[in-house]
Amino acid sequence: MSSYRRALLYAGLFFAPLFCVQQANADWQLNLIEGATEISRSVYSLHMVIFYICVAIAVVVFGVMFWSIFWHRKSRGAKAAHFHESTFIEVLWTVIPVIILVSMAVPASSTLIDMYDKNNSELDIQITGYQWKWRYQYLNHDIDFFSNLSTPREQINNAETKGENYLLEVDQPLVIPAGKKVRFLLTSNDVIHSWWVPALAVKKDTVPGFINEAWTLVDEPGIYRGQCAELCGRDHGFMPIVVDVRSQADFDLWLAEQASLKVAAQQSAEKAWTQEELFARGEEVYQTSCLACHQANGQGIPGVFPGLVGTELMQGDPAGHIDAVVNGRSGTAMQAFGEQLSAVDLAAVITYERTAWGNQGGMVTVQQIQQLLGGE
């Protein structure tokens, strides 16, 4: 095979996967998005300015290099010059980079100063990362809830067609008002996570024991999606973020709805629940909070997550089972769900685990949970 044909073959082998990728990802994009906030648009503009500066530098440097290689090659009889130094060249390649760096630093510093200006916020929200969910606490209001992935497990297991927002949908989104400056206080309950919403130009690590700050001011109502951008463990990709930006009037209505839901939850805790009702509700809670580790059949993952079928914990004294769910297990991946779930949901999921898959542990009442939690 001639060297020319060999070169064509190698080029074809190199570029063929690129064409396949383009066909497989019709909406694949490499650039940033302009976003929905003034800061995100500033970041986009800064990115494009620096990108074009880099392109100009590359064109000049590689242009001079290729021109020199072509016109001063040995076959043309070029002779290398012999000299030790050139003051002019030394000054030139020092001054020009300094000018370029300063021209890049000025707009970058201005954007960074704006990004870190968290003063005069009108709403403060604490965001806490959990494996694998987010907790949102509205510090100006008595609102506290967890946001979990809501993509059906059947889609994840390829038993159903994947939806439009596959792995980017939650049961309860973060709701904020449009046109108001919102400050985020970010931390973590277990490992390092990263709260990232590209359209808002907000990406902050949540670190256990530390509080990081960020802010946003969204111009228009809309739904903005993101996800954890830190490799936080198994199922890291199942930790989405949905921000629901509403008009001030709609946000006020949402606040009123949350107050009503809190009253309804208190009334629900006083209800006399039957075992069948707790089992049905517990199955939903299990699907949301437990299935990723313990599996749909309760068998767990041998050597990683314990099974829940036929064990003494599931069928013996319920106090140990309740303690494991409420307080977690130190040194393991078992989280403490005492703060994550209501007394009703705790009783429901424990009842489900103790009576599903052939277990004979029996029902746990809401009152038992409340007593063990200190009568709350």
Secondary structure, DSSP 8 states (H G I E B T S, - for coil): --HHHHHHHHHHHHHHHHHHHHHH-TT---S----SBHHHHHHHHHHHHHHHHHHHHHHHHHHHHHHHHHHT-GGGT------S--HHHHHHHHHHHHHHHHHHHHHHHHHHHHHT---S-SEEEEEEEETTEEEEEETTTTEEEEE-B-S-HHHHTTSS---TTTT--BSS-EEEETTS-EEEEEEESSS-EEEEEGGGTEEEEE-BT--EEEEE-BSS-EEEEEEE-S--STTGGG-EEEEEEE-HHHHHHHHHHHHHHHHHHHHHHTS---HHHHHHHHHHHHHHHTHHHH-TTS--BTTTB---SS-HHHHS-HHHHHHHHHH--TTSS----TTTS-HHHHHHHHHHHHHSTT-------HHHHHHHTT--
